[in-house]
């Protein structure tokens, strides 16, 4: 029997400093002097026009971080939650530019956070685009105990003129989980807060990463040193224990119904490696059921993560000869992520005669992704896969990417196929099965 080892990260908000805006500076990627590929076709998302002030919806990630303080006898109590954000805005912004986030309800501001940004400015030979971004930006003095549905307005602030511009409005749903005191101490501890991401479960996008460029969500790491153009798929999970462990899988692909043979030395030619690039979790605890009155308390974790899957594929001129190249097989692609003969995810996209994927209808005036990124159809097997702990079909009515409404027939159909699995939210021990 396979042994699965899971590492659990517990968010401890009490240690956050009083004005704890966390901002980390990423390094400029060490890219080649000449572009490795120039995907300038009409199907490419390489910007043909200025996208200054456009928010990258695929990059956006929000967390409701629980905050605490010490009361009498050093007993912690909840001070509420603060919004932690990861936001990227396209454009060539000067130094001292910023992103401001206003959490509001019914037009009334509940919390406001201003985040100074880092900037990346593309060079003359680069094939990507300039942007400013912030990671893990929060302020403890914005804490609120209000829960429920909120708007999050994103403003860009120009570093030289101080001009503020509303560039995106998102929607979040903030919830709490109950926590009992540690050990046998009676009573409940401070609750933890979180933002569900169930609506993102049917959404996936493909990123064609040129050799020498960092991955979609990386902002301070070194670029890939494989020497080849990479094909990376991104998708969202509310993971099971297996989904947290993310075992290596393999892929099978076909074009227009014809199975493709993976080149290269076996058994690694078809290997598909998954990595969690965003992660957040909270743990509900109680002692309601008889078996939990003593000993270890009952626990029900709810977590969300963004996964990057490195597909055994390549593209463009700088290619891995042990990988299939997308442009060599124009047509309708179907690739499945598999483990021991079981399909865990299936993706579908079309490669045109120019060697690039077709742009999804949702990207034509609705949602925005980084250069060379394409929303693709993803199918989750009926009843969910071993990766999934919670799947909530009704959540898709709220749209994708934090409340952007589905606009296209293709997008709505993709959302409608989401299967159901587990409970949407943690349940008390008296209701656990």
N, C-alpha and C positions, 0 to 999 in steps of 0.2 A: 504494500500500500504506500502510495506516495506521501511523504512527510512534507507538510506545508508549514513554513516558518513565517510568521507575520510580525512585523514591527509596528507597534502602536505609538503614535506621537500624541501626547496630551498637551493641549494648549493651556498654558498657565498665564492668565491675564494679569494677575496681581503684581507681577514683576515689571509691568510696563511703566515707564517713567511718566511723570506728570504731563509733560508735553512731548509725547513719544512719537513724533513723526519720523518714521524710518525711511530713509532714502539711500539707495545704494547706487553707485556709479558703475555702469557697464563699460567694458573696454571696446574700442573700435575694432571690428573684426579685421584680422590680418588677411586681406583679400588679394588675389592675384592682380597684377598690373592691367591685364587685359581681361575682359569679361569672358567667362567660360561658355556662356550661351546668351543669345539675345532673342528671347521669345517675344517678338514684336508683332505677332499676328493679332487679328481681331479677337481671337479666342483667349489670348493671354490677358492676365490681370496686371501685367507690367504697365504702369501708368502712362497713357498716351497724352494725358493732360494733367494740369496741376490739381492735386488732391489736397491742397492746403486746407486744414481745418476739418478733415474727414477722420472719424474715429474708426480704429480697427476693431470691429465687433468680435472677431475671433480671439483677440488677445485679452479682451476685458474679462476680469475676474474680481468678484466681490466676496468679502467675508465679513460676517458680523462677529467681531471679536469681543468676547465677554470680559468685562472689567470688574475688579473687586477692590475693596479697601478693608482695612482692619478696624474693627469696633472695640467695644469693651472686652477685656481679657484676651485681646488679640484674636478675636473671633472674626473671620472674614464675612463680609456681606457684599451683596451685588450692588454695583453702581450702574449697571445696564450694559450697553454694548456700544462699540464704535465701528464705523465702516472702515475696513481696510481695502485698498483698491490697487489694481494693476490695470493701467490704462495707457494706450498708445494713440497719439494723434499725428497723422501724416502732415508733412510740411517742413519747410526750412525755417525753424524758429531760432531767434537769437538767444544768447545767454540770458539767464534770469527769467526765462519764460516759465510759465506755471500752468498747472491744471487745477481747477477748482471744482469740487463736488458738493452739491447742495442736496441733502436728503430732505424731502418735503412730503407733506400730506395735505390734500385739499388746498394746494397753493400756499401753505404755510411752511416755512423752513423749520426743520427740526434740528438739523446739524449741518455745519458748513466746514469743509476742510480744504485748505489751500496747500498744494503740493508743488514745490519747486521741482523742475524736471531736469533730466539729462537729455542731451540731444545727439542724434546721429545725422551726419550730413554726408550724403553720397558723393563719391568722386566722379570725375568726368567719365571714367570707364566703367563705373559700377552699373549693374543692371537692376538694382533694387530702387528704393526711394527713401528720402529723408523723413525723419520723424522725431518727435520728442516723446518721452515716456516717463512714467513713474511706477515704481514697484513697492509694494508693502507700505503704502502711504496711509497714515492714520494719526489721529490726535486724541489722546485720552480725555482731554477736557471737552470733547464733543459728546460724551456718553449720554445716552438716553435709555429709559426703560420702556418706551413705547414699542409696541410690536404690531405686526400686521403688514398691510401693503403700503409701500412708499414709492415715490418717484425719486430717481437719482438724476439730477441735471448735471451734465458735464460741460464746463466752460474752459475754453482756451484763453490764456492771458499772455499777451505779447510782451516779451521782455524789455522792449525799448519804448513802446507807446503806452503800455499798461492797458491796452484795449482788451475788454472781455467780450467773448463771443460764445453763445450757446451752441455747442456742436453736436450734442446727443442727449437724449433723455431715455433712461432705462427704467425698468420696474423691478422691484425686489419684494419678497415676502419674508419678513423676519419672524422666526418662531423660537420657542424656548424648549428645553428639556429639563425635567426634574432631576435633582441629584440629592442623594442622602449623604449624611456626614460619614466620614471615613471610620472604619472599624465598627465598634458597637455603640458609638455615640448616638444618642437619640436625636431626632429632628432632621430637617432637610438642610442641605448646604445651599449656597448661592446657585441659581439656575445658570445654564449655559445657553447661549443664543447661536442661531445659525440661519443661513439663507439656503433654502432648497434649490436644487438645480435639476429637478426631474424633467423639466421641459426640454433640456438640452440632450436627453438620451437618444433621440433619433437623428441628431445632427452630426455630420462628419465632414471634414474637408481634407483635401489632398494638397500637400505642399511640395512643389518641385524645387528642391534646394540645390542651387549651384555649388559646385566644389569651392571650398574656401569661405563659405558663408555660414553664419551661425544659424541654429534651428529657429523655428517660429517663435517659441516662447523664451528662448535664452536671451539674456541681456548683458551678462557679465562673463560668459564662458568663452573659451576659445572655439574657433570654428572647427568643423569636421575635418579630419586629416586623412580621410580615406582616399583622396585624390580623384574622386568621381562624383558626378551629379547624383543626388539621392532623391528617392521617392518616399515621402513620409505621410502617413495617414493619422489624423487626430480625431478622437471621439471622447465622449463624456461617460462616466460610470458612477453609479451608486454601488460600490463594489461589495461583493461577498469576500470571504477570507481568501478565496482563490484570486479574486479581482485585485485584492491588495498585494498578493504575492506576485502576480503577473508572470506566470511561467512562460518560457519561450514556446512559441507555436511555429507552424509552418503555413505556407500559402500555396493554394492552387489557383491558377488563372486560366481563363479561356477568352478568346476573341471571336465574336460572332458565332458562339457555340462550339468552337473548335478548341480543344484542350491544348495548352502550350506546355512544352517540355522545358524545365528549368536547366540551363547550362551550368557548367562548373562542377567542382568535385562534390560528390554526395558524401554525407547526408546534409551538408550545410547550404547547398545552393538555394533551397527553398525556405530557409530559416527566416522567421519574422520575429523581431525583437521588440518588445513593448517596454516603455518607461513612463512612469508617472511624472508629469511636468508641472502639475498643480494639484494640491491636495488639502482638504480640510475635513475635520471630523469633530463630532461631539458624542458623548456617551450618556444615555439616560440610565439612571440607577434608581432602584426602590427596594423596599423590604415588605411589600404588601402580601405576597403569597407565603404560605406557612413555611415552605422549605428555605426561604430567604430571611426569616426572622433572626436567625443566628448564622454565624459563618460569613461567607462571601456574599455580598449583595448581588441582586439581579442586575444584569447589564444588557442594554440593547443599543448598539452603536449605529449612528447614521453618519455617512460620510459621502463625499463627492470628490472626484478627481478627474483631471484631464489627462488622457493617455496619448503618447506619441508612439506609433508603430512604424518601425523602419522596415519597409517592404523590400523583398529581394528583387528589386527592379531598378532601372536606371533610365536616363534620358539624355538627349543632347549629344554634343561632340565629345565632352569629357566623361566618358562612360566606363563602367566596370565591365570588362569582357566576360566576366562570370555571371552577369545579370542580363535579363531580358530588357531591351530598350523599348520604351513606349512607342516611339515614332516608327519603329520597324513593323508595327502591327496596328495600322489604323483600323478603326471599327469600334464595335461595342465590347468593352472589357467587362469581365466579371471575375473578381478575385475573392477567395474565401480564406479567412483566418481559421485554422484548424488545429485541434489538439487530439492526438490519438484517434483519428478518424472522425471526430465530432466537429461540426461547423459551429463556431462561436460568433462570427460576424461575416457578412458578405457585402462587398462594395461593388457598385456598377458606375461606369462612366464611359464617355465616348471620346476617342482620340480621332481628331480630324486629319485631313490630308496634310496639314501644316505641322503635324506631330505634337500638337498641344491639346489638352482636354477642352471640351466645350464649356463655356461659361454657364453656370446654373442660372435659371430664371430669377432666383431670389437675389442674385448679385447684380441684377440689372435694375438699379434704382431703389433697392430695399436695404440689404445689408452689405457691409464692406469688409473685405479681407485684405491682407498684405499682398504684395506682388507675388505672382506665380502660385496663388492659392485658389482652390476651386472647391466649392461645395459639391459633394458627390452623394449619390443615393447609397444609403446603408440599410441593410436588413438585419434585424436581430431575430434569431430563431424563435418559434412559437414557445411561449412559456419562459423565455429568457435563456441565457446561457449560464454555465457555471461561474462566469465572471460577475454576474449580476445578482445583487441582493434585493434591490427595489426597482421596479419599473412601473410608471404611473401614466397610462394612456390619456386620462382626462387632463393631465397637466399641459399637454401640447396646445390646448385652447388659448393659453397665455402667450403663444408665440415662441420665438427662438431668440437666443442671445439676449436674455433678460428683457423679455416683453416686446421685442420687435414682431409685429404681426406677420404671420405667413401670408404672402401676397399671391404666389403662383399656384397653379393647379398641381405642378410637380412637387412643390414643397408641401402642400396640404396633404397630398397622397402619401408622401414619405412619413409625415407625422402621424397619419391615421393608421399606419401599420405597426406602431409601437405596441408590443405585447404587454401583458400585466404580469407582475411577479411581486410577491411579498406585500408588506404593508407600506403605505406611503411614508409613515412616520413611526417613531418608536412607540411600542405598546407596553402597558404595565404588565408586571409579572402575572397578575391574575387573568390576563387575556392571552398570554404567550402559549404557543403550541409546541 
